[in-house]
């Protein structure tokens, strides 16, 4: 199928370069070779001009809060993407430096430049700086959402109930297959990468990054691995998703959030696979699509329209007011940041969730909610709790530092929620207590985490 025009937005309406050697796709958010509308638009444009395609990626050591765990996963994905691009006749060039500066350098011989879309502050800054500096036409393509953000809504949405009808009214127009274009001209052979992705351990060793959080073996990055997990989900756990998605020990989830974070798989590709799956009833599919599309794109809406999306000041006024009113309430327990990070509390289930995150890079969404609510309850001040939750989330989770992360952490403090009956410490912000564990087998979850962590330890060098 064609690329919807509403996914495409010019960022620099400059003339094309008549003597350009290639069409450049500056890859940043959508780190994949398949089901990528920005790449397909670049190929289409190159074929029309009888030019090859170059995909350029700028690798910076200093991405905020990223560490060796995140970089290892990303490099695995980039190695996969590079191989798939080469198989399609596209030249992949990885260079060290600020992404927008790398794109600007590669643009000097490009007829035109295509880029993908990023919704966080730094990603938007990179695109804005490139648009200001570049002297050739620059076009952005939104390929990591189902419904383009401004098509869905042009304002900050307060809850899933307000954005849901807007998205559902449009999503059939966007849930369509993407035709893979044939590359007519082979890419130039004189452009080389500055990092060898054939030896990922050696590549990672060259980066000046925080190594105190090591890579994990539970998840391996890449488009191929993402599709393997998708196939396993639609062929298995999807059937039980409606009933078991809230049970951490059941593993009735897709485990695709790290791959979505790095753009290693398209949400449209996932949604189509879920819709077309033979297993799983309509309720299971509807609930999964709600999480994948409505909730995820509500989070992106928040990051786009709320300037303070990653700070306590970005929370709703009512939530901050009620938390301030109850800031002096007696806490049932108080733990230091060090004790919480080390998983040393009286709560074995909370400790297991913390351990799963620290050692495997993942935590089930039900446990994420309980985990965060307890940090709020066990901290002296709500502002302190917010900062700690966000820091731990972004430090250890592979899908941290994401629009979903900021919205999910915000939800713990009332974002995208409503006031509830007042409770100590929480005020009218929703609380979570022992009843959380009545809906699943918490002891089985603890044992599952132990097994997962043992495997990580055995796999470590």
C-alpha positions, 0 to 999 in steps of 0.5 A: 500500500501507499504511504499516507500523505498525513504521515509526511511533513516537510521540515525544510521546504528548500530546493532539491540538490540537482547534482545530489549523489543519493537520497538520504534517509536519516534513521534515528527513531525507526531503527529497522529495514522493514515496515518503515514508511520513512525508508520506503518514501526515501526509496520511492524518491530515489527510484524516481530520480534514478539515484541510490539510497543511503541510510545514515545513523548518528551514534552519540555516546551521551544520550541522557540516562542511557547506559551499556544495557541500552546501547548493547540492545540498540547496537544489536538492532542496528547490526540487524538493520544494517544486514537487512538494508544491505540485502535490499541494496541500500548503503548503511552508514553509521557515524559517531557524533550528534545525530543531527550533525551526522545527518547534516554532514551526509546531506551535503551530497544528497538530493533530498533528505528524509527523516523519521519522527521523534516525540521527546524533547531531545529528538525534536531538538535534533530535527529542529537543528537539522532543519535550520542548518540544512540547505536541501529539502527535508521531509519527516515521516511518522512511522512509529505511531498508528495514527499521526499525532496531530491527526489524532488530536491537536491538544493535550488529552487528559485521559484515554477516554478523551483520545480513544474515540478520536483514534478509533475513528481514524485507525482503520485508515492507517492499519494497512500493509506497507508495500516494500519498494524495490531498490533500483540503484545500488548504494554508493560503495565509497561511504563507510561506517565508523563502527564495525557492527560485526563485533558488537562487544568490541563496538560497545567497548569503544563507546564512552557510556555508563557501564555500571548497568550491564547488558542483559541476555533475556532480550536481544535487540533487532527486527528479526528478534522482534518479529520472532516474539510477535509470532510467538505472541499471536500464536500463543499468549494472545489467546489468553491475553484478555484473562491473563494479561494482568498476571505477571507469572502467566507471561501472557504479554508480547514483550515487545515494548523494548523493540517499540522503544528502539523502533525495531518493529512497527506498531502497525505491523504488530496491530495487523498481526494481532488483528489477523491472528487465528488464535485469540478472541475479539476481546483479547485482540481489543484489549491488546490494541487498546494498550498498543495504540490508544494507551501508547499514543496517549503517552506520546500525546502527553510528551508532545503537548506537555513541556514538563512531561518528565518532571513533577510539575507536569502532573495534573494540578489536582494530583499535586494539590492532594499529594501536598495536602497529605505530605505530612501523613505518617508513612507505614515504612520509610526507605532510603533511595539506596535501600529501594534500589537494592531491593531491601524492603519488608515486601518480598513481592516488591523486592522481586519486581525490583530485582527483575528490573535491575537484573533482566531489564523488564518488569510486568506492567501490573508489578510496575504499578504496584512497585511505583505506588509503593515507592510513593507510599514509602518516601518522605515526599512525593517529589522525591518519590517521583524523581526516584521512580523515574530514575530507576525506571530509566536506568534499568528498564530497556523500554525506559526513557520513553514517552510511555515511561513518562506517562506511566510514571505520571499515572502513579501520581494521577496523570491520565486518571481521576480522583479516588476516595482519599487515603493516607499519603495518597490523598485522592490519587489512586492507591494500591495495596495487598488486594493487588495480589488476590488476582494472581499467584504472587509466590509463583511470580517470585519464583519466576523472577528467581529463575530469570535472574539465575539465567542472567547470572549463568549467562554473564561472562 
